[in-house]
């Protein structure tokens, strides 16, 4: 019988009989289609062909033709009495025991005994990766985005998120939130990282998404992590596909999108801001992680899991005796449990008896050291779980402090945020706060010359005419930093920061320049009055340049000249000293200052009631 004609599937590129192409696409390319010349009988026999022995689970090696397959005992045929001993063998021989210094296997969320590629990869991944939330209900923080009435949740429930950019610091949950959004919309999900791919890796996804949309109507969500790593020219590749709705882009970035993403891409995306997690949210994440780790270990020992809503629900039973141990290992564990139940009062029982060294103080220190980074917090937790249970609390705290690196990027927003806090503290005459921010920047290994240059600007911008000595002192500090360097120049910087903080403030010069700048921009073609013009030649003098100009030092009394173009004459640029016409009066802000900064006393500059 002649075989029917075949066509190439536009999705999986496999040859498919022409009359079966619709069923093949409707089945999402999962059905088995015979080749163009394969009769039905051959397809039936190939479907019953046994799996190659190398792929059989439990075989010690590839089976030969003469192997007796009946001698290979299947897992379901093994005696029930052998299962506990086999499990003890796996947990005791293949990996370090749980009773000796909480080992890496002790915190693994992968059940022991299944030797698969997926389980080995999952067991090797960090704790933070293994404990990612699987639903939005498990997601901690950012209620303004994940709450029931939030704009993003409404879009997610409708299945039309559109293209979005998630901007936030490291470890705040950007990647996890992006994956959960894609999972909830039931769209085809493709994930890439801009740190490892280029535009040549993105183009095939666009082609695939276009084919899926045309043939099956399925939408595709492209998740691009660290999207700011793409240059502005590389970002242009997304524009036509986002414009036509071929793909929905979810990008994450730790950098300010206004500076790192081009305007055309931003106009096609919504930007959602994720803030750093609070210490309370970090503590909640840590306790949930401990509950899941404890539950996983108990499931491995056939013990009931701890409910996620009650992570500390593991009471130590003092009254009931322990059953007779069936092995030396169980005997040592029972003795240790009995000893702990006798020596530890009920009021001092640990939060998690499996990890008695994880105390409230340890968890609070983790949250403080993490500084809003959940990944850092879980890394610290993994480090603590690997430590022996008898490790002193002080040693654990010291180890955590040494293992956390200070997060400071000279090219990121953190640099400008710190120096902004420094200058605003000086402007507010808060010397203590200014010195704190100075110490933060210097201890983060900031260039002292950068700080000194900012102080020179601050001396004219904020102190200005109120103290003429501020600018020379700031320049002297700049020269001292050039000549001395760190760490001694920190003293010079502290000197000038303190002086500028306590000096009176005046912005008359800056405000006057801003008014002059505004007038100048209105018309840049206004001519200079003839008396104000330079007349170095005879011709220019004959043209009237410099005519009627009165040289002030030659007169014993004040004189006037035509200093401004006629269109500007009469406009006030530099105001007289003590004229606060443009300054605001905020009674609420004044009362707040009087209560917090002035000890509840009224400000001496309050106008007297007439």
C-alpha positions, 0 to 999 in steps of 0.5 A: 500500500502506498504511504500517504504524503507527509508534511513537516510539523512547524513546531517540532520539525518532525515528519507527520502524515498529512491527514494527522497533522491537526491531531499531532498539533492538538496533542502538543506534539506528544503523540507518536507518529510513524515515519513516512515508510513505516507500516503500522505493524512496525510501529506496533512492534517498536512501541513494545520494544523493551527499554535498553538495559542501560536506562533501567533504574537499579541495574548495576551495569548494562545487561548482556544478551545472556543476562537473566532478567528474572534474577533482577528483583524489582523494588515492588518485589523486595521484602518489606523487612529489607526497606528500613535496613536499606534506608539506614544503609543509604543514610549511614554509609553513602552519606555522613550520619545526621547525628554527627554535625548536621551534614549537607545531607541533613538539610537536603530536601531531596529524599535519600535513595533515589539516584536520579540526575534531577535529584542529584542536581537539586541536592547540589543546589544551595538551600536558597534555590531549593526552598523557592516558593511554589505558589504566590501564597508562599511568597513573602513580602511585597504585599503591594504587588502580591496582595489580593487587591493589587494591580499585578495580582488582578492582571495575573488572575486574568492571564494577561500580565503584559510585559513588565520589568521587576526592579529591586535589590538582590535577594528581594524575590524578583526571579521567584515572583517572575516564575510564579507569575508565569506559572499562574498564567499557564503560558509557555515559559522560557527563561534566559539570563542576560549574563550568559546569552546574547541576541542570537539565543533570543531570536529562536524563542521569538520564532517559536513563540510566533509559531505557537501563537499562530497554530495553537494560540498559546502565548509565550512569556520570556523571562530575562534575568539581569536584563540590564546586561543587554546593551541599548542596541541589543534591547532593540531586538525586543521592540517589534515582538513586544509591539505585536504581542508575540511574546510577553517579556518579564525582565528583572534588574538590580539597576535603575531602569531609567539609566540602563534600559532605553526609552522605547523598551520602557514605553512598552513595559510596566515597571514594578519596584520591589523594596528590600525585605524587612527584618520581620519578613526575613525572620518569617522566611528563615522560620519557614525554611527551618520548618521545611528542612525539619519536615523533610528530615522527618519524612526521611525517617518516617516521622510526621512532618511539622506543619508549616503554620507551626514551625516550632511544634516539636515538644519534647516528651519528658513523661513518656519513656522512649521505646527500646532501641532496635540498633546502636544508632537508635539507642544513642539518639534516644539517650541524647533525646532523653538527656536533653529533655531532662536538662533543658527546662520547658521554658528554655526549649529551642525553637527547633529541637533538631537544631538546638543551636538555632536560637532566637538571637541567631535568627535575629542576627541572620535577619540583621546581617542579611540587610533585606536579602533573602538569599543571604539569609538562607545562605547564613542559615545553611551555614549554621545548620552545617555547624555542630549542635554544640557550637557556642552561640558567640562562635556562630555569631562571629562566623556569620559576621565574617561571612557576610560581605558589605554590599556597595557598588560604586557604579550603582544607586547605593553610592549616590544614595549614601552621599545624598544622605551625607549632604542632606544631613549637613544641610539639616545641621545634623552633624551626628547623622552626617558623620555616620553617613561619612563613616558608611561611605568610607568603610565601604571603601569609597574614594575619599576624593569623591567625598571631598569634591562633594563637600566643596560643592556643599560648601557653596551650595548650602552654606554659601554667603552665610559663612565665607570660611566654609569654601576655603576649608572644604578646598583645604580638605580636598588638598589634604585628601590628595596629599595624605590619603586614607586612612588618615584623611578621614580625620580631615573629612570629619573636620570639614563635615562637622564644620559644615554641619554647624555652620549657618546656611544660606542659598542666596547665591544659588537661588540668584543664579537659578533666576538668572539662568531662567532669564537667560534661557528665555532669550539668548539673543539679547544684545549686550548694552553698548556701555558694557561692551569691550572696546580694544580698537579705535573702530569699536570705540567709534561705533560706541562700544564702551561709551558713557561707561562710568568706572566706579573706582574713579568716583567718590560717590556711587554711580550707575551704568546700563548693566542689563538689556532693557528687557531685563531691567527691573527684574530681581535676580539677587535678593537682599540679605534677610528677604525670605520672600520665596521661602515656605512656612510650614507650621506642621514641619516647624512643630515637628522640629520643635518637638523632636529637635528643640525639646518641645520648646518654641523656636526663637524665630517665631513671629510674635503675636501682635 
